[in-house]
Amino acid sequence: MAGQSALRGRATGVVFFAVFGALWLVFGLAARQWLSAMTAGAVAIGLGLLIADALILYRRVAALPASTVEPEEQRRIGRTFGRVNAVQWTAIIVIAVVLGRMHLDAYTPAAVTVVVGLHFFPLARIFRSPQHHLTGAVLVAWGVLCAVLVPREVLQSTTAFGTGAVLWASAGVTLARAFRRLQAPRPAGG
């Protein structure tokens, strides 16, 4: 069974996926001019359900015996996570500025989706989460397909809806796997 720190990390990941997925969905609704109290409420309900499940996971994980993660290993993970996110956010800012100056703003969400997808590959390694490889690959493919195939007038909203859906689906899969691990029988003597 996965250790307490790994499962706690999965719950934290779910919160990030849920929040960023909700932001992408709201952006898609706004870009399509479908943002209303009802559609925002629907996103808020979905976000609330994912976060509530993540909090339940946190609570159940807290009841497990504490796992030992070496302090140096924890610092290494934190530094790597910080670097990966710094590169991601720098790339996003550069992309937004460059595409804006080239009057290609419609392509910004697709390019950002590719960058977000790429950032999952090193995270998969540092968090030992193979699912991040799949999430990253789907996001990269989605961003590229949108940029190449989706008409410019609906490119931003289509990209945003798909990106939000991928992040929420990843949150759901992460939760399902984490709860399944919590229910797995413990090995004898463990």
N, C-alpha and C positions, 0 to 999 in steps of 0.2 A: 504494500500500500504506500502511496505517496506520503511523504512526511508532512508535518504540520506547516513548515515554512513554504514548501512547494504548493500546497493547497491554499494557503493564505495568499501566496503570489497569484494563483489562478483567480481568486476572488477579486483581488486588486485589478487584474487584467480585465475582468468582466466589467468592472466599474468604468475603466478607461474606454473599452469597446462600446459600452452603452452610451456614455456621454458623447463621445465623438461620433458615434452612429446617429444619435439624436441630432447633433449639430448639422451633420450632412443631410439628414432628412428635412430638417427645417430649411436649410439652404435650398434644397430641391423644391420644396413647396413655395418658397419665396420667389425663386427663379421662374417657376411656372405660374406665378401669381395665384396660387391655391392656398396660401397661408391665411388661415382664419382661426377663430377661436376653436372651432370644431376640429380642424386638422391639427392645430397645435396641441389641443387636448388629447387627441389620439396618440401623438408622439409622446406627450408627457406620461400617458398611461403606460405605454410600452417601456419607456425609460424607467418609470417607477417599478414596474414588475421585474425588470432585469436587476435593478439595484436592490430591491427587496430580496430577491433570490441570492444575490451576492452577500447581503448582510446575514441571511440565514446560513450560508456557507461559512462565513467568518465565525459565526457563533458555534457552529458544529465543530469547526476546526480547532477552536479554542479549547474544546474539551479533550483533544488528543494530547498525548504526551509531547512535550516540547522536543523538536528536532534540533540537532546541533549543527549549526553552520559556523564554520571557522570565521572569526572576525575579519581576517585578511581576505578570505573568499568573498564575504559579504561586501567589503570595501571594493574589491575588484569588480564585482557585479555592478555595484552602484556607479563606479567610474565609467565602466563600459556603457551602461545604460545612458548615462549623462552624455557621453560622447556621441552615441548613436542618435540621440534626440537632438543634440546641438547641430549635427550635420543635417538631419532631416529638416529642422526648422530653418536653417540657413538656406538650404536648397529651395524650400518653399518660398521664402522671401525673394530670393534671386529669380525664381521662375515667375512669380507674380509681377515683379518689376519689369523683367525683360519682355514677357508676353504683353504686358500693359503698354510698354513703349512701342512695341511692334503692332499695336492695335489688334492683338490676337487674344484678348481677354477671355473669349468664349472657351479657349483651350486650357485655361488655367486649372479648372477642377480636374480635368483628365490628367494633366501633367502632375498635379499634386497627388492624385490617387496613385499614380505610378510610384512617386517618391515614398508615399506612405507604405505602399506594398513592399518596396525594396527595403524599407527599414525593419520589416518583420524578419528578414533573413538572419541578420546578426542577433536579433532578440531571441530567435528560436534556439540558437546555440547557447547564449548566456543563461537563458531560463530553462534550458533543456525541455523545450516544448515543441515537438515536431509539428503540432497543429499550426504553429506560426508560419511554417513553410507553406502550407496550403493556403492560409489566409493571405500571405504575401503574394503567392503566385496568382491567386484569383484576382486580387486587387491590381496587380501589374497588368494582367491580361484584360481586365475590365477597362482600365484607363486607356490602354492602347486601342482596344476595339472601339471604345467611344470616340476617341480622337480621329480614328480612320473611317468609321462607318456611320456615326450619328450626325444628322443634319445640324448645322451650326446653330440654327434658331432654337433647338431643344437640347443642345450639347451639355450645357451647364446643369440643367435640371435632371436629365437622364443620368449623367455621370454621378451626380449627388445622390439620387435615389438608389442607384446600384451600390455605391460605396457605403452608404448608410446601411443598406440591407446586408451587405457582406459582413460589416462589423457587428451588426446585431446577430446574424446567424452564427458568427464565430463566438460571440458571447454565450449564445444558447448552447452550442456544442461544448464549450468550455465548462459551463455549469453542469450539463448532463454528465460529462466525464468525471468531473470532480465529485458529484454526488454518488455516482456509481462506485468511485474509489472508496468513498467513505463507507459504503455498504459492503464492500468486499470483505470476506472473512480474513481475519488476521492469521498469519502463519503460526504454526505451533511454536511455542517458546518465544513469540514476539510480541 
